[in-house]
Amino acid sequence: MNPLETRELAYFVAVAETLHFGQAAESLGITQPPLSRAIAQLERRVGVPLLERTTRQVRLTAAGEVFLAECRTILAALDTAVRKARKAAEQQRVTIAVRPAAGPGVLPALLAASSQGADGVLTDVVFTYDEIGALRDGTADVALMCQSVATPGLELMELGLEEAVVLLPTGHPLGDRPFLTLAEVEALPGYEAELPNQALDTMVDRVALGRLVVVVGDSVSDRLGGSVRAVPVQGYPTTQLVLAWLPDARPAASRLTATVHAVMDQRKPRLPALASANLS
C-alpha cells in the first residue's frame, strides 16, 4: 500500500462527519469532483470500501467506522506534535494549566515571581477543567492542580497540603462553629460532593445566595469576601497542591524550579509541606 497522505485523511473525516460530499467539499474549500476522486483513491489504497453511496445518502461501512476513529486519532496526534514542536522552539516560555479557583494564592505569586526573575522564563496560563488532558495534548507544559488520587504517568512537585473547608453564607447557623464533621456537611441542603465546573466567583455567589454548599481547599479563604464563611471540615480527605508534568516536558518544568522554590519558601507558614521531584 502506498503511504497515505494527511490530506486524504482530513478529506475522509470531513465526508464521514457530514455524510454529504457537497457540504464536506464546501468546508474544505474545494469543489466536489476532486473530493470524490480523492476518496475513491483512498479506498483503493486502503483496499476496502469505506463509504456506501446511493443517490439519496452516504453511509459509513463497518470498515469506515473503524477508519474514521483511527483517522481522528492520527490527526489529533499530528496537531499535538506540532504544538509540542513549537513549544520546544520557545525555550524560555512555559505554559501552566490550572483549573479555575485552584491554587489562588500560589498562581499569582508564581506568575509575579516568574516575570521578575533573572532567568528570562515567560509563563503563560491556560484555564481548563481538564488539566491532565492539557498536558497530554501539548496545550500546557505543566499543571497546577490539587491531587486527591494517584496520577500515574506524571511527575510531581508537591507544593503543600490543602485543608478542607466548607463554604457557607455569612449568618448561617453553623458558620461560627470551629469545625464541622463530614457527616454534618453532607446533610446540609444544597451540598454538592463534586466541585462544580465553575469559576470561584460564581461558586461564591451561589453559596452567598444559599444555593450551594461545597468543600474546597483553604487557600481560597482570601478570596471569599464578606458574604461567605469558610469552616474547617473534620474527616474530609486532605489534598495535595502539586505542580505536574509529563516526563517529556521535564526541561520546561526544570526552568520553573528556582521560581517555584522561591515562591513556596515565602509561603511556608501557610503551606508547610514542600517536597520536590528530581528535576535535574
CORDA-V837077 format. One record per residue. N is the residue number from 1. PHI is phi as a letter, one per 20 degrees, with the letter a starting at -180 (* if undefined). OMEGA is omega as a letter, one per 20 degrees, with the letter a starting at -180 (NA if undefined). D_LAST is the distance of its C-alpha to the last C-alpha in Angstrom with 1 decimal. Layout:
N_PHI_OMEGA_D_LAST ; N_PHI_OMEGA_D_LAST
This chain:
1_*_r_44.9 ; 2_f_r_43.9 ; 3_g_r_40.4 ; 4_f_r_40.6 ; 5_d_r_39.8 ; 6_g_r_37.7 ; 7_g_r_40.9 ; 8_f_r_42.9 ; 9_f_r_40.6 ; 10_f_r_40.7 ; 11_f_a_44.4 ; 12_f_r_44.8 ; 13_f_a_42.7 ; 14_f_r_44.9 ; 15_f_a_48.1 ; 16_f_a_46.9 ; 17_e_r_45.9 ; 18_e_a_49.2 ; 19_l_a_51.5 ; 20_b_a_53.4 ; 21_f_a_53.3 ; 22_f_r_54.7 ; 23_f_r_52.2 ; 24_f_r_49.3 ; 25_f_r_50.6 ; 26_f_a_51.0 ; 27_f_r_47.4 ; 28_e_r_46.1 ; 29_m_r_48.4 ; 30_c_r_50.4 ; 31_e_a_53.9 ; 32_f_a_54.7 ; 33_g_r_56.1 ; 34_f_r_53.0 ; 35_f_r_51.0 ; 36_f_r_53.5 ; 37_f_a_53.3 ; 38_f_r_49.5 ; 39_f_r_49.6 ; 40_f_r_52.3 ; 41_f_r_50.3 ; 42_f_r_47.3 ; 43_f_r_49.4 ; 44_f_r_50.8 ; 45_f_a_47.3 ; 46_f_r_46.2 ; 47_n_r_49.5 ; 48_b_r_50.5 ; 49_f_r_52.0 ; 50_d_a_49.5 ; 51_c_r_52.0 ; 52_d_a_55.6 ; 53_d_r_57.7 ; 54_c_r_61.1 ; 55_f_a_63.2 ; 56_d_a_62.2 ; 57_b_r_58.6 ; 58_c_r_55.3 ; 59_c_r_53.6 ; 60_f_r_50.5 ; 61_f_r_51.2 ; 62_f_r_49.3 ; 63_f_r_47.3 ; 64_f_r_46.8 ; 65_f_r_45.3 ; 66_f_a_42.7 ; 67_f_r_42.1 ; 68_f_r_41.7 ; 69_f_a_38.9 ; 70_f_r_37.0 ; 71_f_r_37.6 ; 72_f_r_36.1 ; 73_f_a_33.0 ; 74_f_a_32.7 ; 75_f_r_33.4 ; 76_f_r_30.9 ; 77_f_r_28.2 ; 78_f_r_29.2 ; 79_f_r_28.9 ; 80_f_r_25.4 ; 81_f_r_24.5 ; 82_f_r_26.0 ; 83_f_a_24.2 ; 84_f_r_20.8 ; 85_f_r_21.7 ; 86_f_r_22.9 ; 87_f_r_19.9 ; 88_f_r_17.7 ; 89_f_r_20.3 ; 90_e_a_19.8 ; 91_g_a_16.5 ; 92_d_r_17.0 ; 93_c_r_18.4 ; 94_c_r_16.9 ; 95_d_a_19.5 ; 96_d_r_19.6 ; 97_e_a_22.1 ; 98_b_r_24.0 ; 99_f_r_27.3 ; 100_g_r_30.1 ; 101_n_r_30.4 ; 102_e_r_27.0 ; 103_l_a_25.1 ; 104_f_r_27.8 ; 105_e_a_26.7 ; 106_f_a_23.0 ; 107_g_r_23.2 ; 108_f_r_25.5 ; 109_f_r_23.6 ; 110_f_r_20.3 ; 111_f_r_22.2 ; 112_f_a_24.0 ; 113_f_r_21.0 ; 114_f_a_19.3 ; 115_f_a_22.6 ; 116_e_a_22.9 ; 117_f_a_19.5 ; 118_e_a_19.2 ; 119_e_r_16.3 ; 120_m_a_18.8 ; 121_f_r_17.1 ; 122_d_a_20.0 ; 123_d_r_20.0 ; 124_d_a_22.6 ; 125_c_r_23.9 ; 126_d_r_25.5 ; 127_e_a_27.8 ; 128_b_r_28.3 ; 129_e_r_29.6 ; 130_c_a_27.4 ; 131_f_a_23.8 ; 132_f_r_22.5 ; 133_f_r_24.9 ; 134_f_r_23.6 ; 135_f_a_20.1 ; 136_f_a_21.7 ; 137_e_r_24.1 ; 138_n_r_21.6 ; 139_f_a_23.4 ; 140_c_r_20.3 ; 141_e_a_16.5 ; 142_c_r_16.0 ; 143_c_r_18.7 ; 144_d_a_19.8 ; 145_b_r_22.1 ; 146_e_a_23.8 ; 147_d_r_23.0 ; 148_d_r_26.1 ; 149_c_a_25.7 ; 150_f_r_23.2 ; 151_c_a_21.2 ; 152_f_r_20.4 ; 153_n_a_18.0 ; 154_d_r_15.9 ; 155_e_a_12.6 ; 156_c_r_13.4 ; 157_c_a_12.8 ; 158_f_a_16.1 ; 159_d_r_17.8 ; 160_q_a_21.1 ; 161_e_r_24.3 ; 162_d_r_27.0 ; 163_f_a_30.5 ; 164_e_r_33.1 ; 165_c_r_36.0 ; 166_d_a_39.0 ; 167_e_r_40.3 ; 168_c_r_44.1 ; 169_f_r_46.5 ; 170_g_a_47.7 ; 171_n_r_51.0 ; 172_f_a_50.1 ; 173_g_a_51.9 ; 174_d_a_48.7 ; 175_f_a_46.7 ; 176_e_r_47.4 ; 177_f_r_46.4 ; 178_f_r_43.6 ; 179_a_r_42.1 ; 180_c_r_43.2 ; 181_f_r_42.7 ; 182_f_r_41.2 ; 183_f_r_44.7 ; 184_f_r_46.2 ; 185_f_a_43.7 ; 186_f_a_44.3 ; 187_e_a_48.0 ; 188_f_r_47.9 ; 189_f_r_49.5 ; 190_n_a_47.1 ; 191_f_r_44.1 ; 192_c_a_41.5 ; 193_f_r_39.0 ; 194_e_r_36.7 ; 195_f_a_35.2 ; 196_f_r_37.1 ; 197_f_a_35.3 ; 198_c_r_36.5 ; 199_f_a_35.2 ; 200_g_a_35.3 ; 201_g_r_38.3 ; 202_f_r_40.3 ; 203_f_r_39.6 ; 204_f_r_40.6 ; 205_f_r_43.8 ; 206_f_r_44.7 ; 207_f_a_44.2 ; 208_f_r_46.3 ; 209_e_r_49.0 ; 210_m_a_49.0 ; 211_d_a_47.9 ; 212_b_r_44.5 ; 213_c_a_43.0 ; 214_b_r_39.3 ; 215_d_a_36.5 ; 216_c_r_33.3 ; 217_f_a_30.5 ; 218_f_r_31.7 ; 219_f_r_29.5 ; 220_e_a_32.2 ; 221_g_a_34.8 ; 222_f_a_34.5 ; 223_d_a_35.6 ; 224_e_a_38.6 ; 225_m_a_41.4 ; 226_e_a_44.7 ; 227_e_a_45.8 ; 228_c_r_43.3 ; 229_d_r_42.4 ; 230_d_a_39.3 ; 231_d_r_40.3 ; 232_g_r_37.9 ; 233_d_r_38.3 ; 234_e_r_38.6 ; 235_n_r_37.5 ; 236_e_a_35.3 ; 237_g_r_31.8 ; 238_f_r_29.1 ; 239_d_a_26.3 ; 240_d_r_22.6 ; 241_e_a_21.4 ; 242_c_r_18.0 ; 243_d_a_15.6 ; 244_c_r_15.3 ; 245_b_r_14.1 ; 246_e_a_14.6 ; 247_g_a_12.0 ; 248_f_r_13.1 ; 249_d_a_12.4 ; 250_g_r_8.6 ; 251_g_r_8.7 ; 252_f_r_11.4 ; 253_f_a_10.0 ; 254_f_a_7.1 ; 255_f_r_10.2 ; 256_e_a_11.8 ; 257_g_a_9.6 ; 258_f_a_11.7 ; 259_f_a_14.8 ; 260_f_r_14.6 ; 261_f_a_14.2 ; 262_f_r_17.1 ; 263_f_a_19.2 ; 264_f_r_18.8 ; 265_f_r_19.6 ; 266_f_a_22.8 ; 267_d_a_23.6 ; 268_g_r_23.2 ; 269_g_a_27.0 ; 270_e_a_27.1 ; 271_c_a_23.9 ; 272_f_a_23.2 ; 273_e_r_20.8 ; 274_d_r_17.2 ; 275_c_a_14.6 ; 276_d_r_11.0 ; 277_f_r_9.1 ; 278_f_a_5.7 ; 279_d_a_3.8 ; 280_e_NA_0.0
